[in-house]
Amino acid sequence: MRSPLCFWCTPVFTCLLVAAAGACAPDAPPPSKPGQPVDWDVGARLPEPVDRNPDPDVLEVDLEARVSSVQLVPGGATPAWTYNGQLPGPLLRAPVGARVIVHFTNNLPEPTTIHWHGVRLTADMDGVPEHSQAAVPPGGTFDYDFTVRDSGLFWYHPHVRSARQVGDGLYGALLVEPRPPPAAAEEPDGLGDSLVLVLSDIGVNDDGTLQDPDTGGELLKLFGSEGNIVLVNGRIAPVVLARRGLRQRWRIVNAAKTRYFQLAMTGHSFVRIGGDGGLLVAPEESQRLLLTPGQRADVLITPQGEPGTRVPVRWVPYDRGFGSAEFRPEVEAFIVQIAGDEPVVSGPIPDVLRQIAPLDTAGAVARAIALTQATIDDKLVLGIDGVPSWAAEPLAARVGDTEIWTVTNEMAWDHPFHLHGFFFQPVDPLTKAVPARPEWRDTVNVPRMETAAFVVRYDDRPGMWMFHCHILDHADAGMMGMVHLSR
């Protein structure tokens, strides 16, 4: 006969003990997933505006452009040009397919507009003065109203004296998120805790006043001006907390008017999973991450290091032409600080992130342009095919057309080339073939004295669409043009 004491050793009793702790209970919640340190992103988090509309499918906000005092250098206040008094402007967040309504008020001392960089909207909402709308005068208002069709990171900035206005602080991010739960065809789950990072710079004197953007003269037109202070989300070297091994997802936009951001992080690699037009087909790993002005990158980072370790994410000079990299020190853009004792092992990154069908180039219209410089009346003028924007005729295109653009850079400096309103797929400049892994872009770098090419298909959104160099000093100096899209 079994001793009564043996019951305490049986599997039945063991399960009872475990059940008392909840593990054997059929409805016990699953163990919680490891999380980032408490307030891990508070040092860099962007504020969001009040949504006036309770409808989850509508984002309705107020946005005011005004000069506001911000603290960037010790002992001196900087009169930055801001949206809602914030540098950068507030983060706008909406689900894909949502309607976005922005009630805009201009309280700057000069006219301005808002361009929604990368958003596929109608031409009347694109924010280009004289073509999309009249510039909003001081004290004036304008309502921007459009639907966000694509998930991804986009941004907003003015298109009036854009080098001055962007350089002094007028820019912000727009994050369009997939509908929850993420559809497999739209975005895989579990990519990492997300943080939007707006990279920029600003020119500030020792007393905090803004540097005069016009002091560079003709050299400024040729090279483009960079601010002397590097900012990440409007802060100097902010700190982001991280847990060892627990992946983070950084949604990055380069909002600087001229500066190329090449980032490096000792002991870490960047896994790029997305760009201008959302997710890539497959992840791409690299030791450095390059974003030209206007470009976006969606990257994964797996932080490593002992608790308390501070790992700087460094701005590394990129050679875009003479004077851009010589004798320039690296800058600590922001800091990742390892917190917590227990390391975490993040799950695998999916091998396939998205399906992107290559655009059919059969019968595509060939379009070739050159980025040029000239001297007119003893003044340096930049342009397209030798013609500055104010003297250029629009290029004619029709809805439904597919075009292959070949952009040749005839200058000794790189140019980031941006097309408003439409995504394109980069192609081989010689063969014009779409690569095996197509990518949707709206901005592409054209190296000095070289050529870049892309294929674009115009959907049914007729109107005037701008293209230009996104070194904004170059755009203001004439390196812009228009596509007149008609039915």
C-alpha angles and dihedrals in degrees: 000000000000114000114245087234090067090072090074089060098048126109088242092063091043090056091047090056092047091045089054086061090049100248097110095040109111092225098045112137117247117258112277118257118245112263139203118270116283110282089001093164101033092105092061107018116134119228119240126216126243112272107226093195123073092201107106089214093059128065109195118177143159117239123186126186111212143142110262134176115249129177112237105141128037113269097004134089119216119217094219124183104242148173110237089348091294132121107237103018119256121292109254112209126188138154119252111274093027125135113243119204118184118186100204126197123185114213095160122116091249140036121281144165138200120244116195100218113217097359115131098225135138118288094247090064097047096097100231111142117234091013109047099019143334113277112264107248124220107289091016131122138213133182117223111201122176145133122248106226101178135051115233143081119303133163144210133225140148127275098203113093082341098182091056097040097043092041091055094051114282106136139095142171132257116199116195110194130200118252112269126280093040112245112230090236091051108040134344117235126244100034093139145277107307130232126175112220121192110197118201145132137222136200111237131169123225091264092053098256119132117263115247105257093205099060095091095071118187092347089060090057091050099045106020122231126268124198119244094230122065114214133194112194087343094303134108110241098335119194124240118193119223140181118229111264095000108123123234127200116218118197102199133188127182103221096168117123094227113351119107110216113219108176130198132177119192113240093009138089130209119236106202111207100165147016141179095329102039130264124011124231091250137000120271122205124207140159093230132036120211125197122176118207108292097019127119132207131194106204139173122219126188105203118220133183143084119296110280094026114139113210114190121217099217133209104226119196113255120207104235092152142313113333096017100096109012116115093348119138124222117258128216100236096182139340131241110205118196112227133177131044105244118071120222130214111222119214123253122284111241114258090220119042102171144348115245118182114215115244113253107248096187108123093004118161112247116228122180125185135168130218105225148174129212141167115241120178089348091304128113111244125184122204154140113282089349094305123110118228095254091059099038128108117226119258112244121232136159133226109263094027121132114211134187110211121203110194116192120195110213094178133088093241131069119253127205104218117209130189117199123230102004138075118224137190118236113235135190107282092222105037097026087221120151110238122249089255107044120201131200112233138165097187127045132179116240107200119223114281090000140097136245126190138193141172122232133181119205114222123198100295105111122190141082115319124188129221124187150143108281093218086100095208086060092048091051089048091059108278093128137098142173136237113211104209115194137171 
